[in-house]
Amino acid sequence: MFDKLTEIIVNYVEVKREDIKPESRFMEDLGFTSFDFMSMLGEIEEALDVEIDQEEAANIRTVQEAADYLSKLS
């Protein structure tokens, strides 16, 4: 799930795939805006055919937290 997530992340921010670590924080480390993050969630929902709970998504800070959450959904 982590690899799939990094593939999507590089479409939204100017960061190299190899620079994305499990502990990377979306806003602080990767430079996401709230709009970027919400747009990415929409793409993830389509790509993985899952429904992301917006309240739970608001608590996701790191790439690993997102990967763990998505693993539970699929």
N, C-alpha and C positions, 0 to 999 in steps of 0.2 A: 504494500500500500504506500509506503514511503516513496518508492521510486515513481509510482504513478502520480503521486501528489507533486513531486518536484517537477515532473514534466509539465504539469499545469501551472505551477507557480512561475516558471520562467516566462510564461506568456503575459504575465501581469506586471512584473517588476524587472528592472535592469540588474539582474544578478545571475552569475554563472551557476549551472546545476551543481558543480562540485563544491561551491561555496555554501550550499544549503545543508545545514546540519540538523539533526533531530531537535536540538535545543534552540535552534534559530527562532526568534520571536517575529511574528508577521509584521507588526508595526515598527518596533524599535530596531530590529536587525535587518529586515528585508525591505523596509521602506513602503509597506502597504499603506494605503489610505483606507478609510472605512468603506468607501465606494469600491475600491479594488477588491477588498476582502469579500464584500457581498456579491460582486460580479463573479468572482472566482467560485464562491459557493454555488451559484446558479449553474456554472459550467460543470462543477463536480456532480451536482444532482443529475444533470443530463448524462454525463459520461458514465457514471456508475449506476444509474437508475435507482437512486435512493432519495429519500426525503430528509432534509436536514432541519432539525428543530432550531428555530432562530434564537430562542433563549439559550439553548445549550451552545450554539455556535458563538454567542457573545462571550462565553467563558473560555473559549479556545485561544490560547496565547502563542503556543509553539507549534512547529511543524509536527513534532511527535504526538502532541495532544490531538491534533487534527487527524493524523494517521490512525491513532488508537480509536478515536470516535468513529471514523469511517469504517474501520474494520468491524466494529460492533454492528453497524448497519447492514453490511453486505454479507 
